[in-house]
Amino acid sequence: MNNIVNKPQEMRQLTPSAYNCFIKEEINRLKAESPDMAHKEAFSTAAKIAKEMIKRIARHINLWILTPKWTLLMLR
């Protein structure tokens, strides 16, 4: 039986998301710092870093949304 999958020419590779780009760069950075690190460990660490960054950004957005505008003006 022939197991080769022929994709139509219209199908093209999707553009990587910002998350994918960040993870790729972070894995490269981690491996540069520690070349003997396994890929699985580097990926796990990069995902944890991304998770913390997303949480931090979400906190800032919530603070901005929940804070009265006059308070934000005072912080400038």
PDB file of N, H, CA, C and O in Angstrom:
ATOM      1  N   MET A   1       0.828  -1.186   0.000  1.00  0.00           N
ATOM      2  CA  MET A   1       0.000   0.000   0.000  1.00  0.00           C
ATOM      3  C   MET A   1       0.878   1.257   0.000  1.00  0.00           C
ATOM      4  O   MET A   1       1.921   1.287   0.653  1.00  0.00           O
ATOM      5  N   ASN A   2       0.466   2.264  -0.713  1.00  0.00           N
ATOM      6  H   ASN A   2      -0.381   2.239  -1.244  1.00  0.00           H
ATOM      7  CA  ASN A   2       1.236   3.494  -0.819  1.00  0.00           C
ATOM      8  C   ASN A   2       0.846   4.448   0.309  1.00  0.00           C
ATOM      9  O   ASN A   2      -0.301   4.892   0.366  1.00  0.00           O
ATOM     10  N   ASN A   3       1.772   4.767   1.198  1.00  0.00           N
ATOM     11  H   ASN A   3       2.704   4.406   1.152  1.00  0.00           H
ATOM     12  CA  ASN A   3       1.504   5.637   2.343  1.00  0.00           C
ATOM     13  C   ASN A   3       1.934   7.081   2.115  1.00  0.00           C
ATOM     14  O   ASN A   3       1.923   7.876   3.054  1.00  0.00           O
ATOM     15  N   ILE A   4       2.305   7.433   0.908  1.00  0.00           N
ATOM     16  H   ILE A   4       2.314   6.787   0.144  1.00  0.00           H
ATOM     17  CA  ILE A   4       2.739   8.793   0.617  1.00  0.00           C
ATOM     18  C   ILE A   4       1.519   9.705   0.542  1.00  0.00           C
ATOM     19  O   ILE A   4       0.532   9.396  -0.126  1.00  0.00           O
ATOM     20  N   VAL A   5       1.609  10.842   1.247  1.00  0.00           N
ATOM     21  H   VAL A   5       2.410  11.092   1.790  1.00  0.00           H
ATOM     22  CA  VAL A   5       0.505  11.808   1.250  1.00  0.00           C
ATOM     23  C   VAL A   5       0.879  12.944   0.313  1.00  0.00           C
ATOM     24  O   VAL A   5       1.912  13.589   0.489  1.00  0.00           O
ATOM     25  N   ASN A   6       0.052  13.181  -0.663  1.00  0.00           N
ATOM     26  H   ASN A   6      -0.787  12.657  -0.805  1.00  0.00           H
ATOM     27  CA  ASN A   6       0.281  14.277  -1.600  1.00  0.00           C
ATOM     28  C   ASN A   6      -0.581  15.461  -1.191  1.00  0.00           C
ATOM     29  O   ASN A   6      -1.810  15.385  -1.206  1.00  0.00           O
ATOM     30  N   LYS A   7       0.074  16.552  -0.827  1.00  0.00           N
ATOM     31  H   LYS A   7       1.072  16.613  -0.814  1.00  0.00           H
ATOM     32  CA  LYS A   7      -0.652  17.750  -0.429  1.00  0.00           C
ATOM     33  C   LYS A   7      -0.928  18.604  -1.663  1.00  0.00           C
ATOM     34  O   LYS A   7      -0.091  18.691  -2.561  1.00  0.00           O
ATOM     35  N   PRO A   8      -2.090  19.228  -1.705  1.00  0.00           N
ATOM     36  CA  PRO A   8      -2.363  20.125  -2.832  1.00  0.00           C
ATOM     37  C   PRO A   8      -1.388  21.289  -2.845  1.00  0.00           C
ATOM     38  O   PRO A   8      -0.874  21.685  -1.799  1.00  0.00           O
ATOM     39  N   GLN A   9      -1.131  21.841  -4.030  1.00  0.00           N
ATOM     40  H   GLN A   9      -1.549  21.519  -4.880  1.00  0.00           H
ATOM     41  CA  GLN A   9      -0.200  22.949  -4.153  1.00  0.00           C
ATOM     42  C   GLN A   9      -0.692  24.190  -3.429  1.00  0.00           C
ATOM     43  O   GLN A   9       0.113  25.037  -3.041  1.00  0.00           O
ATOM     44  N   GLU A  10      -2.006  24.313  -3.238  1.00  0.00           N
ATOM     45  H   GLU A  10      -2.660  23.625  -3.553  1.00  0.00           H
ATOM     46  CA  GLU A  10      -2.554  25.489  -2.557  1.00  0.00           C
ATOM     47  C   GLU A  10      -2.132  25.534  -1.091  1.00  0.00           C
ATOM     48  O   GLU A  10      -2.033  26.608  -0.498  1.00  0.00           O
ATOM     49  N   MET A  11      -1.883  24.355  -0.513  1.00  0.00           N
ATOM     50  H   MET A  11      -1.962  23.483  -0.995  1.00  0.00           H
ATOM     51  CA  MET A  11      -1.501  24.312   0.906  1.00  0.00           C
ATOM     52  C   MET A  11      -0.065  24.787   1.045  1.00  0.00           C
ATOM     53  O   MET A  11       0.844  24.251   0.411  1.00  0.00           O
ATOM     54  N   ARG A  12       0.124  25.771   1.856  1.00  0.00           N
ATOM     55  H   ARG A  12      -0.614  26.207   2.371  1.00  0.00           H
ATOM     56  CA  ARG A  12       1.466  26.257   2.100  1.00  0.00           C
ATOM     57  C   ARG A  12       1.733  26.230   3.589  1.00  0.00           C
ATOM     58  O   ARG A  12       0.818  26.081   4.399  1.00  0.00           O
ATOM     59  N   GLN A  13       2.960  26.372   3.927  1.00  0.00           N
ATOM     60  H   GLN A  13       3.703  26.494   3.269  1.00  0.00           H
ATOM     61  CA  GLN A  13       3.332  26.334   5.336  1.00  0.00           C
ATOM     62  C   GLN A  13       2.808  27.584   6.036  1.00  0.00           C
ATOM     63  O   GLN A  13       2.915  28.690   5.507  1.00  0.00           O
ATOM     64  N   LEU A  14       2.243  27.401   7.224  1.00  0.00           N
ATOM     65  H   LEU A  14       2.157  26.502   7.653  1.00  0.00           H
ATOM     66  CA  LEU A  14       1.718  28.521   7.989  1.00  0.00           C
ATOM     67  C   LEU A  14       2.845  29.355   8.567  1.00  0.00           C
ATOM     68  O   LEU A  14       3.918  28.836   8.877  1.00  0.00           O
ATOM     69  N   THR A  15       2.602  30.634   8.710  1.00  0.00           N
ATOM     70  H   THR A  15       1.731  31.055   8.459  1.00  0.00           H
ATOM     71  CA  THR A  15       3.574  31.523   9.339  1.00  0.00           C
ATOM     72  C   THR A  15       3.606  31.221  10.837  1.00  0.00           C
ATOM     73  O   THR A  15       2.553  31.101  11.464  1.00  0.00           O
ATOM     74  N   PRO A  16       4.800  31.099  11.412  1.00  0.00           N
ATOM     75  CA  PRO A  16       4.874  30.810  12.856  1.00  0.00           C
ATOM     76  C   PRO A  16       4.266  31.954  13.677  1.00  0.00           C
ATOM     77  O   PRO A  16       4.389  33.128  13.328  1.00  0.00           O
ATOM     78  N   SER A  17       3.616  31.577  14.765  1.00  0.00           N
ATOM     79  H   SER A  17       3.516  30.623  15.048  1.00  0.00           H
ATOM     80  CA  SER A  17       3.024  32.581  15.657  1.00  0.00           C
ATOM     81  C   SER A  17       4.127  33.236  16.486  1.00  0.00           C
ATOM     82  O   SER A  17       5.272  32.786  16.484  1.00  0.00           O
ATOM     83  N   ALA A  18       3.766  34.296  17.185  1.00  0.00           N
ATOM     84  H   ALA A  18       2.835  34.662  17.186  1.00  0.00           H
ATOM     85  CA  ALA A  18       4.728  34.978  18.057  1.00  0.00           C
ATOM     86  C   ALA A  18       5.220  34.011  19.133  1.00  0.00           C
ATOM     87  O   ALA A  18       6.397  34.029  19.494  1.00  0.00           O
ATOM     88  N   TYR A  19       4.327  33.174  19.640  1.00  0.00           N
ATOM     89  H   TYR A  19       3.371  33.160  19.347  1.00  0.00           H
ATOM     90  CA  TYR A  19       4.705  32.187  20.654  1.00  0.00           C
ATOM     91  C   TYR A  19       5.740  31.217  20.085  1.00  0.00           C
ATOM     92  O   TYR A  19       6.747  30.929  20.733  1.00  0.00           O
ATOM     93  N   ASN A  20       5.491  30.710  18.867  1.00  0.00           N
ATOM     94  H   ASN A  20       4.674  30.944  18.341  1.00  0.00           H
ATOM     95  CA  ASN A  20       6.435  29.786  18.240  1.00  0.00           C
ATOM     96  C   ASN A  20       7.807  30.427  18.056  1.00  0.00           C
ATOM     97  O   ASN A  20       8.831  29.794  18.316  1.00  0.00           O
ATOM     98  N   CYS A  21       7.828  31.672  17.611  1.00  0.00           N
ATOM     99  H   CYS A  21       6.997  32.186  17.400  1.00  0.00           H
ATOM    100  CA  CYS A  21       9.091  32.388  17.410  1.00  0.00           C
ATOM    101  C   CYS A  21       9.819  32.580  18.740  1.00  0.00           C
ATOM    102  O   CYS A  21      11.033  32.400  18.824  1.00  0.00           O
ATOM    103  N   PHE A  22       9.059  32.949  19.780  1.00  0.00           N
ATOM    104  H   PHE A  22       8.073  33.095  19.711  1.00  0.00           H
ATOM    105  CA  PHE A  22       9.668  33.149  21.100  1.00  0.00           C
ATOM    106  C   PHE A  22      10.279  31.846  21.616  1.00  0.00           C
ATOM    107  O   PHE A  22      11.414  31.831  22.091  1.00  0.00           O
ATOM    108  N   ILE A  23       9.524  30.760  21.521  1.00  0.00           N
ATOM    109  H   ILE A  23       8.601  30.772  21.136  1.00  0.00           H
ATOM    110  CA  ILE A  23      10.006  29.464  22.015  1.00  0.00           C
ATOM    111  C   ILE A  23      11.271  29.055  21.266  1.00  0.00           C
ATOM    112  O   ILE A  23      12.228  28.584  21.880  1.00  0.00           O
ATOM    113  N   LYS A  24      11.283  29.229  19.955  1.00  0.00           N
ATOM    114  H   LYS A  24      10.505  29.611  19.456  1.00  0.00           H
ATOM    115  CA  LYS A  24      12.451  28.865  19.156  1.00  0.00           C
ATOM    116  C   LYS A  24      13.684  29.674  19.588  1.00  0.00           C
ATOM    117  O   LYS A  24      14.765  29.116  19.778  1.00  0.00           O
ATOM    118  N   GLU A  25      13.509  30.987  19.740  1.00  0.00           N
ATOM    119  H   GLU A  25      12.632  31.441  19.586  1.00  0.00           H
ATOM    120  CA  GLU A  25      14.622  31.841  20.165  1.00  0.00           C
ATOM    121  C   GLU A  25      15.088  31.496  21.584  1.00  0.00           C
ATOM    122  O   GLU A  25      16.286  31.481  21.869  1.00  0.00           O
ATOM    123  N   GLU A  26      14.130  31.223  22.458  1.00  0.00           N
ATOM    124  H   GLU A  26      13.158  31.235  22.226  1.00  0.00           H
ATOM    125  CA  GLU A  26      14.461  30.908  23.851  1.00  0.00           C
ATOM    126  C   GLU A  26      15.203  29.571  23.945  1.00  0.00           C
ATOM    127  O   GLU A  26      16.148  29.444  24.724  1.00  0.00           O
ATOM    128  N   ILE A  27      14.788  28.586  23.168  1.00  0.00           N
ATOM    129  H   ILE A  27      14.020  28.689  22.536  1.00  0.00           H
ATOM    130  CA  ILE A  27      15.490  27.295  23.154  1.00  0.00           C
ATOM    131  C   ILE A  27      16.926  27.502  22.674  1.00  0.00           C
ATOM    132  O   ILE A  27      17.863  26.951  23.254  1.00  0.00           O
ATOM    133  N   ASN A  28      17.098  28.294  21.618  1.00  0.00           N
ATOM    134  H   ASN A  28      16.337  28.741  21.147  1.00  0.00           H
ATOM    135  CA  ASN A  28      18.455  28.567  21.116  1.00  0.00           C
ATOM    136  C   ASN A  28      19.297  29.275  22.174  1.00  0.00           C
ATOM    137  O   ASN A  28      20.475  28.958  22.338  1.00  0.00           O
ATOM    138  N   ARG A  29      18.703  30.232  22.896  1.00  0.00           N
ATOM    139  H   ARG A  29      17.746  30.488  22.763  1.00  0.00           H
ATOM    140  CA  ARG A  29      19.432  30.948  23.943  1.00  0.00           C
ATOM    141  C   ARG A  29      19.821  30.000  25.075  1.00  0.00           C
ATOM    142  O   ARG A  29      20.956  30.025  25.551  1.00  0.00           O
ATOM    143  N   LEU A  30      18.871  29.163  25.502  1.00  0.00           N
ATOM    144  H   LEU A  30      17.949  29.143  25.115  1.00  0.00           H
ATOM    145  CA  LEU A  30      19.148  28.222  26.586  1.00  0.00           C
ATOM    146  C   LEU A  30      20.232  27.219  26.202  1.00  0.00           C
ATOM    147  O   LEU A  30      21.098  26.891  27.014  1.00  0.00           O
ATOM    148  N   LYS A  31      20.182  26.733  24.956  1.00  0.00           N
ATOM    149  H   LYS A  31      19.479  26.999  24.297  1.00  0.00           H
ATOM    150  CA  LYS A  31      21.184  25.772  24.509  1.00  0.00           C
ATOM    151  C   LYS A  31      22.556  26.426  24.357  1.00  0.00           C
ATOM    152  O   LYS A  31      23.580  25.769  24.548  1.00  0.00           O
ATOM    153  N   ALA A  32      22.584  27.728  24.010  1.00  0.00           N
ATOM    154  H   ALA A  32      21.753  28.262  23.854  1.00  0.00           H
ATOM    155  CA  ALA A  32      23.858  28.440  23.910  1.00  0.00           C
ATOM    156  C   ALA A  32      24.488  28.575  25.298  1.00  0.00           C
ATOM    157  O   ALA A  32      25.704  28.463  25.450  1.00  0.00           O
ATOM    158  N   GLU A  33      23.645  28.817  26.310  1.00  0.00           N
ATOM    159  H   GLU A  33      22.657  28.908  26.186  1.00  0.00           H
ATOM    160  CA  GLU A  33      24.136  28.925  27.682  1.00  0.00           C
ATOM    161  C   GLU A  33      24.579  27.574  28.237  1.00  0.00           C
ATOM    162  O   GLU A  33      25.558  27.479  28.976  1.00  0.00           O
ATOM    163  N   SER A  34      23.838  26.535  27.865  1.00  0.00           N
ATOM    164  H   SER A  34      23.042  26.612  27.264  1.00  0.00           H
ATOM    165  CA  SER A  34      24.106  25.202  28.397  1.00  0.00           C
ATOM    166  C   SER A  34      23.991  24.185  27.255  1.00  0.00           C
ATOM    167  O   SER A  34      22.929  23.592  27.068  1.00  0.00           O
ATOM    168  N   PRO A  35      25.068  23.977  26.491  1.00  0.00           N
ATOM    169  CA  PRO A  35      25.018  23.107  25.307  1.00  0.00           C
ATOM    170  C   PRO A  35      24.629  21.654  25.598  1.00  0.00           C
ATOM    171  O   PRO A  35      24.101  20.976  24.717  1.00  0.00           O
ATOM    172  N   ASP A  36      24.879  21.169  26.809  1.00  0.00           N
ATOM    173  H   ASP A  36      25.308  21.719  27.525  1.00  0.00           H
ATOM    174  CA  ASP A  36      24.557  19.775  27.121  1.00  0.00           C
ATOM    175  C   ASP A  36      23.102  19.580  27.538  1.00  0.00           C
ATOM    176  O   ASP A  36      22.693  18.460  27.842  1.00  0.00           O
ATOM    177  N   MET A  37      22.308  20.665  27.556  1.00  0.00           N
ATOM    178  H   MET A  37      22.640  21.576  27.309  1.00  0.00           H
ATOM    179  CA  MET A  37      20.898  20.575  27.939  1.00  0.00           C
ATOM    180  C   MET A  37      20.106  19.822  26.857  1.00  0.00           C
ATOM    181  O   MET A  37      20.254  20.086  25.664  1.00  0.00           O
ATOM    182  N   ALA A  38      19.280  18.898  27.295  1.00  0.00           N
ATOM    183  H   ALA A  38      19.160  18.684  28.265  1.00  0.00           H
ATOM    184  CA  ALA A  38      18.443  18.145  26.361  1.00  0.00           C
ATOM    185  C   ALA A  38      17.381  19.059  25.757  1.00  0.00           C
ATOM    186  O   ALA A  38      16.946  20.025  26.385  1.00  0.00           O
ATOM    187  N   HIS A  39      16.973  18.744  24.535  1.00  0.00           N
ATOM    188  H   HIS A  39      17.327  17.960  24.024  1.00  0.00           H
ATOM    189  CA  HIS A  39      15.979  19.582  23.858  1.00  0.00           C
ATOM    190  C   HIS A  39      14.669  19.618  24.647  1.00  0.00           C
ATOM    191  O   HIS A  39      14.032  20.665  24.758  1.00  0.00           O
ATOM    192  N   LYS A  40      14.277  18.475  25.188  1.00  0.00           N
ATOM    193  H   LYS A  40      14.794  17.624  25.098  1.00  0.00           H
ATOM    194  CA  LYS A  40      13.033  18.399  25.961  1.00  0.00           C
ATOM    195  C   LYS A  40      13.083  19.325  27.174  1.00  0.00           C
ATOM    196  O   LYS A  40      12.102  20.000  27.484  1.00  0.00           O
ATOM    197  N   GLU A  41      14.213  19.354  27.851  1.00  0.00           N
ATOM    198  H   GLU A  41      15.010  18.805  27.599  1.00  0.00           H
ATOM    199  CA  GLU A  41      14.384  20.220  29.021  1.00  0.00           C
ATOM    200  C   GLU A  41      14.389  21.699  28.610  1.00  0.00           C
ATOM    201  O   GLU A  41      13.797  22.541  29.285  1.00  0.00           O
ATOM    202  N   ALA A  42      15.066  22.000  27.492  1.00  0.00           N
ATOM    203  H   ALA A  42      15.546  21.316  26.944  1.00  0.00           H
ATOM    204  CA  ALA A  42      15.106  23.383  26.999  1.00  0.00           C
ATOM    205  C   ALA A  42      13.710  23.850  26.604  1.00  0.00           C
ATOM    206  O   ALA A  42      13.331  24.986  26.888  1.00  0.00           O
ATOM    207  N   PHE A  43      12.948  22.980  25.952  1.00  0.00           N
ATOM    208  H   PHE A  43      13.256  22.057  25.722  1.00  0.00           H
ATOM    209  CA  PHE A  43      11.586  23.330  25.548  1.00  0.00           C
ATOM    210  C   PHE A  43      10.713  23.573  26.774  1.00  0.00           C
ATOM    211  O   PHE A  43       9.942  24.532  26.815  1.00  0.00           O
ATOM    212  N   SER A  44      10.836  22.707  27.767  1.00  0.00           N
ATOM    213  H   SER A  44      11.463  21.928  27.734  1.00  0.00           H
ATOM    214  CA  SER A  44      10.046  22.845  28.992  1.00  0.00           C
ATOM    215  C   SER A  44      10.372  24.156  29.705  1.00  0.00           C
ATOM    216  O   SER A  44       9.471  24.859  30.161  1.00  0.00           O
ATOM    217  N   THR A  45      11.649  24.479  29.798  1.00  0.00           N
ATOM    218  H   THR A  45      12.381  23.907  29.427  1.00  0.00           H
ATOM    219  CA  THR A  45      12.076  25.716  30.450  1.00  0.00           C
ATOM    220  C   THR A  45      11.579  26.933  29.674  1.00  0.00           C
ATOM    221  O   THR A  45      11.102  27.900  30.268  1.00  0.00           O
ATOM    222  N   ALA A  46      11.690  26.884  28.354  1.00  0.00           N
ATOM    223  H   ALA A  46      12.077  26.098  27.871  1.00  0.00           H
ATOM    224  CA  ALA A  46      11.223  27.995  27.512  1.00  0.00           C
ATOM    225  C   ALA A  46       9.718  28.196  27.669  1.00  0.00           C
ATOM    226  O   ALA A  46       9.247  29.332  27.719  1.00  0.00           O
ATOM    227  N   ALA A  47       8.964  27.105  27.749  1.00  0.00           N
ATOM    228  H   ALA A  47       9.346  26.182  27.709  1.00  0.00           H
ATOM    229  CA  ALA A  47       7.511  27.201  27.924  1.00  0.00           C
ATOM    230  C   ALA A  47       7.164  27.820  29.280  1.00  0.00           C
ATOM    231  O   ALA A  47       6.227  28.613  29.374  1.00  0.00           O
ATOM    232  N   LYS A  48       7.901  27.471  30.317  1.00  0.00           N
ATOM    233  H   LYS A  48       8.662  26.827  30.241  1.00  0.00           H
ATOM    234  CA  LYS A  48       7.671  28.050  31.645  1.00  0.00           C
ATOM    235  C   LYS A  48       7.962  29.551  31.645  1.00  0.00           C
ATOM    236  O   LYS A  48       7.230  30.334  32.251  1.00  0.00           O
ATOM    237  N   ILE A  49       9.044  29.945  30.955  1.00  0.00           N
ATOM    238  H   ILE A  49       9.638  29.309  30.462  1.00  0.00           H
ATOM    239  CA  ILE A  49       9.389  31.369  30.859  1.00  0.00           C
ATOM    240  C   ILE A  49       8.288  32.127  30.116  1.00  0.00           C
ATOM    241  O   ILE A  49       7.893  33.219  30.524  1.00  0.00           O
ATOM    242  N   ALA A  50       7.800  31.544  29.028  1.00  0.00           N
ATOM    243  H   ALA A  50       8.120  30.657  28.696  1.00  0.00           H
ATOM    244  CA  ALA A  50       6.722  32.177  28.260  1.00  0.00           C
ATOM    245  C   ALA A  50       5.464  32.311  29.106  1.00  0.00           C
ATOM    246  O   ALA A  50       4.783  33.336  29.054  1.00  0.00           O
ATOM    247  N   LYS A  51       5.155  31.286  29.879  1.00  0.00           N
ATOM    248  H   LYS A  51       5.708  30.454  29.921  1.00  0.00           H
ATOM    249  CA  LYS A  51       3.969  31.311  30.745  1.00  0.00           C
ATOM    250  C   LYS A  51       4.065  32.451  31.758  1.00  0.00           C
ATOM    251  O   LYS A  51       3.095  33.177  31.976  1.00  0.00           O
ATOM    252  N   GLU A  52       5.241  32.604  32.375  1.00  0.00           N
ATOM    253  H   GLU A  52       6.028  32.014  32.197  1.00  0.00           H
ATOM    254  CA  GLU A  52       5.429  33.678  33.353  1.00  0.00           C
ATOM    255  C   GLU A  52       5.326  35.054  32.699  1.00  0.00           C
ATOM    256  O   GLU A  52       4.768  35.982  33.283  1.00  0.00           O
ATOM    257  N   MET A  53       5.863  35.183  31.493  1.00  0.00           N
ATOM    258  H   MET A  53       6.316  34.428  31.018  1.00  0.00           H
ATOM    259  CA  MET A  53       5.775  36.469  30.778  1.00  0.00           C
ATOM    260  C   MET A  53       4.315  36.804  30.461  1.00  0.00           C
ATOM    261  O   MET A  53       3.893  37.951  30.607  1.00  0.00           O
ATOM    262  N   ILE A  54       3.567  35.826  30.039  1.00  0.00           N
ATOM    263  H   ILE A  54       3.910  34.894  29.920  1.00  0.00           H
ATOM    264  CA  ILE A  54       2.155  36.045  29.710  1.00  0.00           C
ATOM    265  C   ILE A  54       1.382  36.441  30.962  1.00  0.00           C
ATOM    266  O   ILE A  54       0.536  37.334  30.914  1.00  0.00           O
ATOM    267  N   LYS A  55       1.670  35.777  32.089  1.00  0.00           N
ATOM    268  H   LYS A  55       2.357  35.052  32.128  1.00  0.00           H
ATOM    269  CA  LYS A  55       1.010  36.137  33.351  1.00  0.00           C
ATOM    270  C   LYS A  55       1.321  37.580  33.747  1.00  0.00           C
ATOM    271  O   LYS A  55       0.434  38.323  34.168  1.00  0.00           O
ATOM    272  N   ARG A  56       2.596  37.970  33.608  1.00  0.00           N
ATOM    273  H   ARG A  56       3.316  37.367  33.266  1.00  0.00           H
ATOM    274  CA  ARG A  56       3.010  39.324  33.973  1.00  0.00           C
ATOM    275  C   ARG A  56       2.314  40.362  33.093  1.00  0.00           C
ATOM    276  O   ARG A  56       1.856  41.391  33.589  1.00  0.00           O
ATOM    277  N   ILE A  57       2.235  40.098  31.809  1.00  0.00           N
ATOM    278  H   ILE A  57       2.608  39.262  31.406  1.00  0.00           H
ATOM    279  CA  ILE A  57       1.548  41.022  30.893  1.00  0.00           C
ATOM    280  C   ILE A  57       0.075  41.115  31.248  1.00  0.00           C
ATOM    281  O   ILE A  57      -0.495  42.206  31.246  1.00  0.00           O
ATOM    282  N   ALA A  58      -0.556  39.973  31.555  1.00  0.00           N
ATOM    283  H   ALA A  58      -0.093  39.087  31.557  1.00  0.00           H
ATOM    284  CA  ALA A  58      -1.976  39.965  31.909  1.00  0.00           C
ATOM    285  C   ALA A  58      -2.225  40.779  33.176  1.00  0.00           C
ATOM    286  O   ALA A  58      -3.228  41.486  33.274  1.00  0.00           O
ATOM    287  N   ARG A  59      -1.309  40.680  34.153  1.00  0.00           N
ATOM    288  H   ARG A  59      -0.494  40.106  34.073  1.00  0.00           H
ATOM    289  CA  ARG A  59      -1.456  41.473  35.378  1.00  0.00           C
ATOM    290  C   ARG A  59      -1.410  42.958  35.073  1.00  0.00           C
ATOM    291  O   ARG A  59      -2.193  43.729  35.629  1.00  0.00           O
ATOM    292  N   HIS A  60      -0.504  43.369  34.198  1.00  0.00           N
ATOM    293  H   HIS A  60       0.132  42.743  33.746  1.00  0.00           H
ATOM    294  CA  HIS A  60      -0.396  44.780  33.836  1.00  0.00           C
ATOM    295  C   HIS A  60      -1.645  45.260  33.114  1.00  0.00           C
ATOM    296  O   HIS A  60      -2.113  46.376  33.342  1.00  0.00           O
ATOM    297  N   ILE A  61      -2.180  44.419  32.246  1.00  0.00           N
ATOM    298  H   ILE A  61      -1.800  43.513  32.061  1.00  0.00           H
ATOM    299  CA  ILE A  61      -3.406  44.795  31.520  1.00  0.00           C
ATOM    300  C   ILE A  61      -4.560  44.929  32.501  1.00  0.00           C
ATOM    301  O   ILE A  61      -5.327  45.888  32.425  1.00  0.00           O
ATOM    302  N   ASN A  62      -4.692  43.979  33.422  1.00  0.00           N
ATOM    303  H   ASN A  62      -4.068  43.200  33.484  1.00  0.00           H
ATOM    304  CA  ASN A  62      -5.771  44.055  34.410  1.00  0.00           C
ATOM    305  C   ASN A  62      -5.617  45.283  35.292  1.00  0.00           C
ATOM    306  O   ASN A  62      -6.609  45.935  35.619  1.00  0.00           O
ATOM    307  N   LEU A  63      -4.409  45.604  35.677  1.00  0.00           N
ATOM    308  H   LEU A  63      -3.603  45.075  35.412  1.00  0.00           H
ATOM    309  CA  LEU A  63      -4.171  46.786  36.490  1.00  0.00           C
ATOM    310  C   LEU A  63      -4.610  48.041  35.736  1.00  0.00           C
ATOM    311  O   LEU A  63      -5.247  48.932  36.298  1.00  0.00           O
ATOM    312  N   TRP A  64      -4.255  48.089  34.452  1.00  0.00           N
ATOM    313  H   TRP A  64      -3.737  47.365  33.995  1.00  0.00           H
ATOM    314  CA  TRP A  64      -4.607  49.250  33.644  1.00  0.00           C
ATOM    315  C   TRP A  64      -6.124  49.368  33.477  1.00  0.00           C
ATOM    316  O   TRP A  64      -6.673  50.467  33.542  1.00  0.00           O
ATOM    317  N   ILE A  65      -6.795  48.241  33.263  1.00  0.00           N
ATOM    318  H   ILE A  65      -6.349  47.347  33.210  1.00  0.00           H
ATOM    319  CA  ILE A  65      -8.243  48.257  33.057  1.00  0.00           C
ATOM    320  C   ILE A  65      -8.973  48.605  34.355  1.00  0.00           C
ATOM    321  O   ILE A  65      -9.953  49.349  34.332  1.00  0.00           O
ATOM    322  N   LEU A  66      -8.506  48.075  35.476  1.00  0.00           N
ATOM    323  H   LEU A  66      -7.710  47.470  35.494  1.00  0.00           H
ATOM    324  CA  LEU A  66      -9.209  48.239  36.740  1.00  0.00           C
ATOM    325  C   LEU A  66      -8.858  49.535  37.474  1.00  0.00           C
ATOM    326  O   LEU A  66      -9.531  49.897  38.440  1.00  0.00           O
ATOM    327  N   THR A  67      -7.823  50.228  37.032  1.00  0.00           N
ATOM    328  H   THR A  67      -7.277  49.934  36.248  1.00  0.00           H
ATOM    329  CA  THR A  67      -7.400  51.452  37.702  1.00  0.00           C
ATOM    330  C   THR A  67      -8.152  52.638  37.111  1.00  0.00           C
ATOM    331  O   THR A  67      -8.258  52.748  35.889  1.00  0.00           O
ATOM    332  N   PRO A  68      -8.679  53.534  37.957  1.00  0.00           N
ATOM    333  CA  PRO A  68      -9.360  54.726  37.426  1.00  0.00           C
ATOM    334  C   PRO A  68      -8.404  55.562  36.579  1.00  0.00           C
ATOM    335  O   PRO A  68      -7.206  55.625  36.854  1.00  0.00           O
ATOM    336  N   LYS A  69      -8.947  56.202  35.546  1.00  0.00           N
ATOM    337  H   LYS A  69      -9.920  56.152  35.322  1.00  0.00           H
ATOM    338  CA  LYS A  69      -8.118  56.968  34.613  1.00  0.00           C
ATOM    339  C   LYS A  69      -7.351  58.083  35.313  1.00  0.00           C
ATOM    340  O   LYS A  69      -6.209  58.361  34.946  1.00  0.00           O
ATOM    341  N   TRP A  70      -7.950  58.728  36.312  1.00  0.00           N
ATOM    342  H   TRP A  70      -8.877  58.502  36.610  1.00  0.00           H
ATOM    343  CA  TRP A  70      -7.250  59.830  36.968  1.00  0.00           C
ATOM    344  C   TRP A  70      -6.000  59.345  37.682  1.00  0.00           C
ATOM    345  O   TRP A  70      -5.024  60.087  37.797  1.00  0.00           O
ATOM    346  N   THR A  71      -6.021  58.083  38.174  1.00  0.00           N
ATOM    347  H   THR A  71      -6.814  57.481  38.081  1.00  0.00           H
ATOM    348  CA  THR A  71      -4.850  57.529  38.833  1.00  0.00           C
ATOM    349  C   THR A  71      -3.737  57.297  37.822  1.00  0.00           C
ATOM    350  O   THR A  71      -2.565  57.548  38.105  1.00  0.00           O
ATOM    351  N   LEU A  72      -4.114  56.812  36.635  1.00  0.00           N
ATOM    352  H   LEU A  72      -5.066  56.609  36.405  1.00  0.00           H
ATOM    353  CA  LEU A  72      -3.110  56.601  35.592  1.00  0.00           C
ATOM    354  C   LEU A  72      -2.482  57.918  35.169  1.00  0.00           C
ATOM    355  O   LEU A  72      -1.289  57.964  34.868  1.00  0.00           O
ATOM    356  N   LEU A  73      -3.261  58.985  35.143  1.00  0.00           N
ATOM    357  H   LEU A  73      -4.230  58.948  35.388  1.00  0.00           H
ATOM    358  CA  LEU A  73      -2.720  60.287  34.767  1.00  0.00           C
ATOM    359  C   LEU A  73      -1.708  60.763  35.815  1.00  0.00           C
ATOM    360  O   LEU A  73      -0.719  61.413  35.476  1.00  0.00           O
ATOM    361  N   MET A  74      -1.956  60.442  37.073  1.00  0.00           N
ATOM    362  H   MET A  74      -2.760  59.915  37.348  1.00  0.00           H
ATOM    363  CA  MET A  74      -1.042  60.849  38.133  1.00  0.00           C
ATOM    364  C   MET A  74       0.284  60.089  38.049  1.00  0.00           C
ATOM    365  O   MET A  74       1.316  60.594  38.491  1.00  0.00           O
ATOM    366  N   LEU A  75       0.260  58.868  37.477  1.00  0.00           N
ATOM    367  H   LEU A  75      -0.579  58.459  37.118  1.00  0.00           H
ATOM    368  CA  LEU A  75       1.464  58.070  37.407  1.00  0.00           C
ATOM    369  C   LEU A  75       2.402  58.509  36.300  1.00  0.00           C
ATOM    370  O   LEU A  75       3.564  58.104  36.285  1.00  0.00           O
ATOM    371  N   ARG A  76       1.937  59.309  35.395  1.00  0.00           N
ATOM    372  H   ARG A  76       0.992  59.638  35.408  1.00  0.00           H
ATOM    373  CA  ARG A  76       2.783  59.749  34.266  1.00  0.00           C
ATOM    374  C   ARG A  76       3.876  60.653  34.703  1.00  0.00           C
ATOM    375  O   ARG A  76       4.669  61.106  33.877  1.00  0.00           O
TER     376      ARG A  76
END
